[in-house]
Amino acid sequence: MNPYILATLLFSLGLGTTITFASSHWLLAWMGLEINTLAIIPLMGQHHHPRAVEATTKYFLTQATAAAMILFASTMNAWHTGQWDIQQMTDPIPATIVMLALALKVGLAPMHTWLPEVLQGLSLTTGLILSTWQKLAPFALILQVQNAPSTLLVGLGITSTLVGGWGGLNQTQLRKILAYSSVAHLGWMVLVLQFAPSLTLLALLTYLVMTTSTFLIFKYNEAANINALATSWANNPALTALAPLVLLSLGGLPPLTGFAPKWLILQELTKQGLGLTAALAAITALLSLYFYLRLTYAMTLTMSPNTATGPIQWRLKAARNTLPLAVATVSALMLLPATPAAVALLTH
C-alpha cells in the first residue's frame, strides 16, 4: 500500500476514535464510529485475498448494522426525552438497544459470531488493530451509558466469558483462539461495569497490553496455527521462554499481570452479593486457561518434526523492529506490582 494512503488511513483511524472520545452528543459519537469503520476497511482488504475480502465484507455489514441501531436508539431517546446527550440516555428501551448495538460492535456474546471469522481472514497486524484499537471507541460509549439494565450487562458478561472459554477449546488457528480470548476478556469487563467502572478500565488496559504482546510474538514467529509454534524454540529461544508467561497472564494465572483484574473483579462481584456469578466467571476462566496451556505446551514442550510440512524458514532473517514487541512483552509481565497505583489512578 502507498505510504501516503496508509498514513491517511491510520490518521483517520485515530481521528475517529478521538472524535468519539471527545463527544457528548450521540450524532458526533456515531460520526466518530463511522470514520473509524471506514478507515480500517481498506486496511483489512488490502491483500486482495478471497478470505480478506470476505472478512472485510462481514466486518462492514456488522458494523453498519450496529451503527444503524445506535442512530435509531439515540433518535428514539431524543424523541422521548428531548436529549441528545450520551449521559442522558434515560429511557430504558433506547438504553437497551444502544447497549446491544455497542456489544455487537465490540463482539460480546451472543453477538460475537462475526469476530472469529473476520479475525481469521486478516493479517496479524490488522488483527492486532481490530482486537485493540477498535475496541476503544465503543468502550468509551459503553462506559458512559448510565441506564442500561443491570441484568442485561451481567447476562452479556457471563455469556461472553462462557462462550469465549468454550469456543476456543477446539481451535487450532491462532487468530481464532485470540478472537475467543477477546470475547472472554470483554465479558469480564462488562460484568463489573455497573459496580466499579475503574476495574473495567483496569481490565481493558491490561487486556490491551497482553494482547498486543501476544499478537507481536506470533507475528515475529510467523505462526498462523498451533503446529507452527513448534519451530519457535529453534528460531527464538529467549522469546519462546517469555511467551508462555504472557499466554498464562492472558489466562489470569497468579502471580502474573492478568491475575490482578480478574481477582479484583471477583472481589467486587462478591461484595455486591453476586457470589454465584463470581463463581461461574471463575469457572469459565479455567476454560480459557486450558487453551492458553495448549499454546504454551506447543511452544515450549513440542519439537518440530524433521520433515517440515510448511515452507523451510531461512535462518538469517532480515532485521526487524523489535522495540514494540519488547515493550509490550515486558509490560505484560511486569505490571502486576503497579496494580494498586493503577487502581488509585483510575478511581480518582
N, C-alpha and C positions, 0 to 999 in steps of 0.2 A: 504493500500500500504506500502511496505517495506520503512522505513525511509531513507535508503541509496539511493534507487531508486528515492524517492520523492525529496531528496536533489539534486541528479544529474539532474533531470528534471528541477527543479527550477533554478539551476545554468545555465543550457543550455538556459533556457528562458531569463535569464539576459544577458548571453553571446551573444545570437543572436541579441537582441536589441542594446547592446553596440557596436557590430561589425557594425551594420547599422548606428548608430550614428557617429562612427568614420571614416566611409569610404567616400572617394571622388570618388571611382571607382564603376561603375554600377555592375560589377561582384561581388565585395565584399559586396555591399549593398544587392544584390539578395541572396548571401550566408547567410547573417545575417537573412534575412526574412525567408529563408527556415529552418534554425536552430530553429528559433522562432516557426514556424508552427509545425515542427516535435516534439518539446519539449512539446507543450501543448496538442497534440493529446492523449497521454496516460493518461494525467490528465482528459481529457474530457470523455474518455471511461472507466475509472477505475471502475465504479459501475456495469458494465455488464448488464445494464438495456436496453431493446429494444429502449427506447427513447434516452438514452445516446449514444448508438451505431449509431442510425440514425443521431443524431445531429453531432457526430464526423465525420461520412461519408460525410454529407453535407458540413461541415466546410472544410474538407480536399479537396474536389473537387473544391470548390470556391477558396480556397487559392492557389491551384495548378494552376488553370486557370489564376488567377491574376499574379502569379509568371512567368508563361509562357509568358504572354503578356508583362511583364516588360522586360524579357530577349529578346523577339522579338523586342520590341521598342528600347532598348538600342543598340542591334546589328544593327538595321536599321540606327540609328543615327551615330554609328561608321562607317558604310559603306559609308554614305553620307558625313560626316564631318571629319572622322579620329579621333574623340574624344570619349573617354570612361568616361570623367569626368561628374559627375552628374550635375554640374552647367553649363556645355557646351551643354545642350540639345537644340541646336539652330534650328534644323529642326522642322517645325510646326507639321508635321504628327506624328513622334515619340513622340513629347511632348504631343500631344492629346491622343495618345494610352496609354502612361505611366500614364497620369493623370486619365484616365478611369480605368486603372488597379489598381491604388492606391485607387481610390474611391470604387472599388469592394472589396478591402482588408479591408478597414475600415467600409464599409457599408453605403455609401452615396446613397441616392435615385437618380435614379431609380434602382441602383444595390444593393438594401438593402434587398431584399426579403428573403435571407438566414438568416439574423441576428435574427429576432424574433423566427424563427423555431429552430435555433441552441441554442439560449439562453434558450428557454423553456425546452429543453431536458437536461440541465445541472444543477448541484447543484449551490446554491447561491455563494459559494466560488469560484468555477471555472468560474461562470458567471461574478463575480467581476473582475477576472484576464482578461477575454475576453473583458470586457467593458472598462477597464482602461489601463492596461499594454500593451495589444496587439495593442492598437491604437498608441502607441508612435513611434515605428519604421516607419510605413508607413507615419505618420505625419511629421517625420523628413525629409523624401524624398519629400513629397508634398511641404514643405516649401522651399526646395532647387531647385525645378524645376522652372526655371525662365520664360520660354516662352510658358507656357500653355495659350491657348486662353482665354481672359478675359470673353467673352460671355459664354464659357463652365463653368467657375468657378461660375459665377453669376447664371447661369441656374441650376447647381448642388446644389448650396446653397439654392435657393428659393424652388426648388423641394423637397429638404430634409426637410426644415422647414415645408412645407405644408404637406408632407406625414407623417412626424414624429408627427405632431399635429393631423392630421385626422385619422391616423392609430391607435392611442392609445385610441380613444374615446370609442369604443365599446368593449374594452378588460377587462377581469376580472382577468386574470393571471398576477401576479406582474412582472414576468420576461419579459413577452411580453411588458408590459407597459414601463419597463425600457429600453427595446430594442428600442422602438419607441422614447422614450426620448433621447436615444443616437443618433438616426438618426437626430432628430431636432437640437440638440446641435452641431453636426458636420456640419450641414447646416449653422448655424450662423458663425462657424469658417471659413468655406470655402468662405462664402460671402464676408468677408473683407480681405481675404488672400492677394490679389494683391495690396491692397491700404495701409494696415497697418499690417504687419506680427506680430508686437508686440502685437496688440489686439487679433490676433488669438492665440498667446501663452497664453495671459491672460485668454481668454475664455477656452482654453484647461486645464489650471491649475485649474481654479475654477470648471470646469466640473468634473475633476478627484477627487477633494476633496469632492464635494457634492454627486457624485455617489458612492464613497467609503462609505460615511456615510449612504446613503440610503440602500445600499446592506447589510451593517453590522446591521442596525436596523431591517431589515426584517429577517436576519439570526438569530438575537438574539430573535426575537419574534416567530421564526419557522413558518413564514407565507409564503404561496405559492400563495394565491389568496386574493381578496378583503375581502371576508367573514371572512377569518381567522384573519383579523386585528381587528375584533370586540372584541376579547378576550384580546387584548394587554393592555387595560386600567386597567383591573383587575390584570394583571401579573406584568406590569412595568409602574406604573403611571408617574414617573419622565421622563422616556424615551419617553413615549407616549405624554407628554406635549411638548417635544422638537421636536419630529418627524415632526409635521405639519410645523414647521418653516423651517426645512430642505427641505421638499417637496415643499413648496411655494418658497423657494430660488431657487430650480431647475426650477420652473416656471418663475423666473425672476421678482418676486413681490418686489417693494421697501418697506421698506429700508433694504432688505436682500442682502446677498453677491451676489446671482445670477443676481441681477439687474444691477450691475456695468458693466460687459462686454457687456450686451445687449444694455445698454444706450450708451456706448462709440462706439459700432459698428454702431448703428443707427445714431449717430452724425457724424461718419466718412463717412458713405454712403451718408448722406445729403450734406456734404462738397464736395463730388465727383460728385454732380449733379444727384445722383440716388435716388431722393426723392420718386418716385413711388415704387422702390424696397424696400426702407426702410419702407414705409407704409405697403407694403404687408408682409414683415417679421414681423412687429409689430402685424399685424392682426393674423398671424399664431401662434404667441406666445400666443394669447388668447386661441387657441385650446388646446395647451399644458397645459395651466393653468387650463383648465376645468378638465382634468383627474387627475391632481395633487390635485385639490379641492375635487374630488371624493374620493381619497385616504385619504385626511385629514378628510373628513366627516366620512368615515368608521372607522377611528382610534379613533376619539375623541367624536363623537356625536351618535355613534351606540352602543347599549348594546347587549352583547351576549345573544342569546336565552337560556332559561333554559334547553331545550332538545338539547344538543350539538350534531351536526351531525358528527363531527370529533371525533378523539380519545380524551379521557379525559386527560388533562395535569396534571402531578404531580406537586404539588405546590412547593415542596422543590427541586429546580433544583441543579444539580451539579455545582461546582464552575467553572466559565469560565473566560477566559482572556478578560476583557472589555476595556483594555487600547487603542487598535486601534480604537474601537468604540467611546470612549470618546474623543480622539484626533481629529478624523475625524469630529465628530459632532460639537465640539467646533469651529474647524477651519471653517466648513461650515457656522456657524452662525456669527462668529466674524471677518471675513476677509474684510468686506466692508471698514472700515477705512484705511486699508492698501493698498487700490487700487491705490492711487496716487504714493505711493512708488514703488509698483509692476510695474506700467506702466513706471515710470522713469528707473527702473532697467532693464526692458526688451527692452527699446528703446535705451539705451546707451550701 
